[in-house]
Amino acid sequence: MRDNTNEQKAIKATYFSIIGNTSLALIKGLAGFFGNSYALVADAIESTTDIFASLLVLFGIKYSNRPADDNHPYGHGRAEPLITFLVVGFLITSATIIGYESIINIQTPHELPKSWTLYVLGAIILWKEYSFRLVMKRSKETNSSSLKADAWHHRSDALTSIAAFIGISIALFLGKGYEAADDWAALFASVFILYNSYLIFRPALGEIMDEHLYDDLVEEIREVSHQVDGIIDTEKCFIRKAGMKYHVDLHARVKGSITVKEGHDLSHLLKDTLREKIPELGHVLIHIEPD
C-alpha cells in the first residue's frame, strides 16, 4: 500500500527546494556580477544545478512511489537511489566547473569585491541552513535517500556561501593584492562539494547493493514479533530498502506440533502486525521454523 502521507511530505519539500534554489540562483548571480565576486557567481552556478537536481528528485519520488505491478512486484522504489546517483553527478559537475573557473580567476587580475556582497551572503547562509534542516527532517520522516541528497545540496550551498563570506572578508580587510582570496574560497568550496558528493553516493550505493545497514530496524522487528501470540522467537532477518519502504525476509519460530494451516495463519498475523506497528515496511515475507 502506498504511503501517500510520506509521498506528499517529500513532494512538498522538493517544491520548496526548487522555488528556493531558483530565487537564490538569480540573487547570487546578480550580486556576484555587480559585486565583482566570483565566489558568489560560483554559488549561483551551484544553485542553478541544484534546480535541475531538485527536479530529478521530484521525478524520482513520484516514480518510486508508484504501486507494485506485474512487472515490478516489489514496487518502483529502486528508482530513488538511481536518481540520487544522477543528483551526485550534478554536484560533481558543478564542483568541477567552480574549481576550474576559480583557478582561472586566481591567475587573472581583477577588482576587489564590493562590501555589500557580505550582507547578501549572510542572508543566504541563514536561509540555506534553514533549508537543509527542513529538507533533512523530511528525508528522515519519509526514509527518502534522494530527498537526503537534496538536503545535502542545501548544506553544501550554505558551506560554499560561508567560504565565499570568508574569502570576501579577507579580500576587503587586507585590500589590494588579496583580490584572489574570493577565488580561493570558491576553490575550497568546490573540494568540499566533491567530498559531500561521496557522502551522498555511499548510502545510495548500499541501497542498490542490498547492503545491511538497518540494525535498529531489525531490533524493532524482533521486539514487535515477540508480542505476537504463538511466535516463540525470530531467527534470520534480512532487510532491503527500496525508495521509502523496507522489504523484510523474516524467519519466525513456532511450536513444531501445530498444523500447516495454523502456521500459515500465524505468519499472516505476524506480517499484518509488523506492517501495522512499523508503517515504513513494504513487502514482508515470513518463513515459519519449527521450534
SVG drawing of the C-alpha trace seen along z (x, -y; Angstrom):
<svg xmlns="http://www.w3.org/2000/svg" viewBox="-5 -48 54 80">
<polyline fill="none" stroke="black" stroke-width="0.4" points="0.0,0.0 1.3,-3.4 2.2,-5.8 0.6,-8.9 1.4,-11.0 5.1,-10.4 5.0,-10.9 3.2,-14.3 5.7,-15.4 8.6,-14.6 7.0,-16.3 6.3,-19.5 9.9,-19.5 11.1,-19.2 8.9,-22.1 10.3,-24.1 13.9,-23.3 13.0,-24.2 11.5,-27.6 14.3,-28.4 17.1,-27.4 15.6,-29.4 15.3,-32.5 18.8,-32.2 20.4,-31.5 19.1,-34.8 20.1,-36.7 23.6,-35.2 24.2,-35.7 23.2,-39.4 25.1,-40.1 28.2,-38.3 28.2,-40.1 27.6,-43.6 29.6,-43.0 32.8,-41.7 32.6,-38.4 33.4,-35.2 32.6,-33.2 29.0,-34.5 28.9,-33.6 30.2,-30.1 27.4,-29.9 24.9,-30.9 26.2,-28.1 25.7,-25.6 22.2,-26.8 21.4,-26.5 22.5,-22.9 20.5,-22.4 17.3,-23.4 17.8,-20.6 18.8,-18.2 15.7,-19.0 13.5,-18.4 15.2,-15.0 14.4,-14.3 10.8,-15.3 10.5,-12.9 12.3,-10.1 9.9,-10.5 6.8,-10.4 8.0,-7.4 9.4,-5.4 6.0,-5.6 4.1,-4.1 2.3,-0.9 3.6,2.6 2.5,4.1 3.0,7.4 6.5,6.4 7.5,4.7 6.1,6.9 8.3,5.1 7.3,1.6 9.4,-1.0 11.4,-2.2 14.8,-1.4 14.3,-4.4 15.2,-6.6 18.9,-5.7 19.3,-5.8 18.0,-9.4 20.4,-10.0 23.3,-8.9 22.2,-11.5 22.0,-14.2 25.5,-13.3 26.6,-13.7 25.1,-17.3 27.1,-18.0 30.4,-16.7 29.8,-18.7 29.1,-21.9 32.2,-21.4 34.4,-20.8 33.1,-24.0 33.6,-26.0 37.1,-24.7 38.2,-25.3 36.8,-28.8 38.4,-29.6 41.8,-28.6 41.4,-30.8 40.3,-33.7 43.1,-33.3 45.5,-33.8 43.6,-36.8 43.9,-40.3 40.5,-41.7 38.9,-44.3 38.1,-43.7 34.6,-42.5 32.0,-45.0 31.5,-45.1 27.7,-44.9 28.0,-41.4 28.7,-40.2 25.2,-41.2 23.8,-39.2 25.9,-36.2 24.9,-36.4 21.2,-36.2 21.9,-33.3 23.8,-31.3 21.0,-31.6 18.4,-30.6 20.3,-27.6 21.0,-26.3 17.3,-26.5 16.5,-24.8 19.0,-22.0 17.4,-21.3 13.9,-21.4 14.5,-19.0 16.7,-16.7 13.9,-16.4 11.5,-15.5 14.0,-12.9 14.2,-11.2 10.4,-11.2 9.9,-9.7 13.1,-7.5 13.9,-9.1 17.5,-8.8 17.0,-11.3 15.5,-13.8 18.5,-13.4 20.7,-14.1 18.6,-17.3 19.1,-18.3 22.9,-18.0 22.7,-20.2 21.4,-22.9 24.1,-22.2 26.9,-22.3 25.4,-25.5 25.5,-27.0 29.1,-26.0 30.2,-27.4 28.5,-30.7 30.4,-30.6 33.7,-30.1 32.7,-33.0 31.9,-35.2 35.4,-34.4 37.1,-35.0 35.5,-38.3 36.1,-39.4 39.8,-38.6 40.0,-40.5 38.2,-43.5 40.2,-43.6 43.6,-43.1 42.9,-45.2 44.9,-45.4 46.9,-42.3 44.4,-40.0 41.6,-40.1 42.1,-36.4 41.0,-35.4 37.5,-35.4 38.5,-32.9 40.5,-30.7 37.3,-30.5 35.4,-29.2 38.1,-26.7 37.9,-25.4 34.2,-25.2 34.4,-23.0 36.6,-20.5 34.1,-20.3 31.2,-19.8 33.2,-16.8 33.5,-15.4 29.8,-15.8 29.1,-14.0 30.8,-10.9 28.8,-11.1 25.6,-11.2 26.7,-8.5 27.8,-5.9 24.4,-5.1 22.6,-5.1 25.1,-2.5 24.5,-0.4 20.7,-0.6 21.2,0.6 23.6,3.4 21.2,4.6 23.8,3.8 22.9,4.5 22.6,1.1 19.5,1.4 20.4,3.0 18.0,0.7 15.1,1.7 15.9,5.4 15.7,5.0 12.4,3.2 11.0,6.0 12.2,8.7 10.5,6.8 7.2,6.5 7.4,10.2 7.7,11.3 4.5,9.6 2.5,11.8 0.9,14.8 2.3,18.1 5.6,16.6 8.3,18.1 11.3,16.3 12.8,15.0 15.9,16.1 17.2,14.6 16.0,11.1 17.1,9.6 16.1,6.1 16.3,4.4 15.5,0.7 13.6,-0.4 12.6,-4.1 10.7,-5.0 9.9,-1.3 11.9,1.5 11.3,5.1 11.8,7.8 12.5,11.5 12.0,12.9 12.3,16.4 9.9,17.0 10.0,19.9 6.7,21.6 5.6,24.8 6.5,27.8 3.3,29.5 0.9,27.0 -0.8,27.7 0.2,26.2 -2.9,24.0 -2.1,22.8 1.4,21.9 0.1,20.2 -2.4,18.1 0.4,17.2 2.6,16.0 -0.2,13.7 -0.9,12.4 2.8,11.6 3.1,9.9 -0.1,7.8 1.2,6.9 4.6,5.8 3.1,3.6 0.7,2.1 3.3,1.3 6.0,0.3 4.3,-1.6 7.6,-2.0 7.7,1.7 6.7,2.7 6.8,6.4 7.2,8.8 7.9,12.5 7.6,14.7 9.3,18.1 8.0,20.4 10.5,22.6 9.5,25.4 10.8,24.8"/>
</svg>
